[in-house]
Amino acid sequence: MAHLKIKNTITFTDQYGEHLNLSKRQILEIDELTYKWLKDYTWSIDPDYDEKTERCRYYKTIYRKLNVKQRSQFREIKQEVKSNYEKQDFEKRRFEIKQKEYASLKLSDNELVELQEILQKIQWETSDKSGYKVEDYKINHRRNLYLKIAHEKLKTFLNQEQLKEFYRVDQLNEDWIKKGQIELIVNMNESLNLTNEQAELIYNYRENKTSKDSKGEILGEFEEWELEKSFKKSILNEQQFKKYLEWQEHNEKLRISYFDDENKGKIQKIKEIESYLDYLIKHHLPVLCNWRETIEKDIPNNIKLELEILRNTYQNDLKKRLLEHLKAHKRHTRDYVPKGKILIKLEFKQRALIPSVYCLNKKQKTIINNLSKNLIKLIDNKQIELKDLYIKKHNFYIDNYEEYGGTYGASIKVIRNNEPNTNIQLINTLLLHPQLSKNIEFADSI
């Protein structure tokens, strides 16, 4: 891969470069195309941006860069891949497995297809209802929930005999999975010479342990290790436990070394956010506050009071969540990632500098209802006037991201909202304090 801004992903040139005998120039040009496509895909704020259309355009552009022979080879490769995929026929294979698994139910092919669909729905519903409370992690909670949902969904589809047979087959599958996991535990802990009984206890512990404390907060990694250590001490003999402690100590040292790498890895991100904050304070916020001040005289006193209350609520909530994040960071990394603490504060400082309310409750929405149409129109007009300002900020953010090591590739999840909530945008605008110094003062208090 030639482009420095593409990481952790297989590009067109990686996948087909050797097969198509691409020249160095072709590789450079196609990698540049890939970079521009990924960049646009990640950052585009065009409301008409269509991912499918842009992907097709990207591949058509690549296709034009291939010579006649390479185009023919590429079509052959794609056809071969398609043919191999069709040969595998995953759905057919999956059906045959289920057919063998539930042969004793004596279902027709159509009934078996329907059973597959029902089982999928049972799995989804079990996941949805598993919950995250501490009591949800009691022994066999998920299994009992699965059986309860299965009974409700299958009692009208299967007769009594079939239902009984289904439970028998299902339990056999569970036992088979458990047996395999127990064998795996024995093999992976060969130096401890575990008995099957000990391995089964470890399996049950892992399957049913909670990852949360009595308050419902997620346990830190070190806390989980202490709990596991206490459990292992209760089931291992003295010699086994001694070996386990040696192994655990090695793991802890290894994890701490990862923390050191994680700490160093945050340095660039800290510089990136510091640079972005500097831009906001020097170039973006002064203009926003200037026009925010121009509409202040048009805001009724009762609305000003409501805005002041909402601003205070937002700021207090921000400080509260900051403390929660810092507490969780301390719990999960102890003092091994000090840069992480700095990064959290900077991220919250950014949210403090430019208010951003993502949801409004009923009481807060009344502010919008009480605004005059003339005031709303005035604000909307001002926002249109500031369109270039927001575009400049967006472009700076992208350039700043790349300057401090930002790359494209791997798994990118982009959530586009082509129909922004104008009410939230309006509140965000009004929450900004008219005085520049007040906004900076609060951000500095974070």
Stockholm file with secondary structure:
# STOCKHOLM 1.0

chainA/1-446         MAHLKIKNTITFTDQYGEHLNLSKRQILEIDELTYKWLKDYTWSIDPDYDEKTERCRYYKTIYRKLNVKQRSQFREIKQEVKSNYEKQDFEKRRFEIKQKEYASLKLSDNELVELQEILQKIQWETSDKSGYKVEDYKINHRRNLYLKIAHEKLKTFLNQEQLKEFYRVDQLNEDWIKKGQIELIVNMNESLNLTNEQAELIYNYRENKTSKDSKGEILGEFEEWELEKSFKKSILNEQQFKKYLEWQEHNEKLRISYFDDENKGKIQKIKEIESYLDYLIKHHLPVLCNWRETIEKDIPNNIKLELEILRNTYQNDLKKRLLEHLKAHKRHTRDYVPKGKILIKLEFKQRALIPSVYCLNKKQKTIINNLSKNLIKLIDNKQIELKDLYIKKHNFYIDNYEEYGGTYGASIKVIRNNEPNTNIQLINTLLLHPQLSKNIEFADSI
#=GR chainA/1-446 SS CCCTTBCSSCCHHHHHTTTTTCCHHHHHHHHHHHHHHHHHHHHCCCTTCCHHHHHHHHHHHHHHTSCHHHHHHHHHHHHHHHHHHHHHCHHHHHHHHHHHHTGGGCCCHHHHHHHHHHHHHHHHHHHHHSCSSGGGGSTTHHHHHHHHHHHHHHTTTSCHHHHHHHHHHHHHHHHHHHHHHHHHHHHHTGGGTCCHHHHHHHHHHHHHCCSBCTTSCBCCHHHHHHHHHHHHHHHSCHHHHHHHHHHHHHHHHHHHHHHHHHHHHTHHHHHHHHHHHHHIIIIIHHHHHHHHHHTGGGSCHHHHHHHHHHHHHHHHHHHHHHHHHHHHHHHHHTTSCHHHHHHHHHHHHHHHHSCCCCCCCHHHHHHHHHSCHHHHHHHHHHHHHTHHHHHHHHHHHHHHHHHTTCCBCSSCCCCCCSSCCHHHHHHHHHHSCSSHHHHHHHHHTC
#=GC SS_cons         CCCTTBCSSCCHHHHHTTTTTCCHHHHHHHHHHHHHHHHHHHHCCCTTCCHHHHHHHHHHHHHHTSCHHHHHHHHHHHHHHHHHHHHHCHHHHHHHHHHHHTGGGCCCHHHHHHHHHHHHHHHHHHHHHSCSSGGGGSTTHHHHHHHHHHHHHHTTTSCHHHHHHHHHHHHHHHHHHHHHHHHHHHHHTGGGTCCHHHHHHHHHHHHHCCSBCTTSCBCCHHHHHHHHHHHHHHHSCHHHHHHHHHHHHHHHHHHHHHHHHHHHHTHHHHHHHHHHHHHIIIIIHHHHHHHHHHTGGGSCHHHHHHHHHHHHHHHHHHHHHHHHHHHHHHHHHTTSCHHHHHHHHHHHHHHHHSCCCCCCCHHHHHHHHHSCHHHHHHHHHHHHHTHHHHHHHHHHHHHHHHHTTCCBCSSCCCCCCSSCCHHHHHHHHHHSCSSHHHHHHHHHTC
//
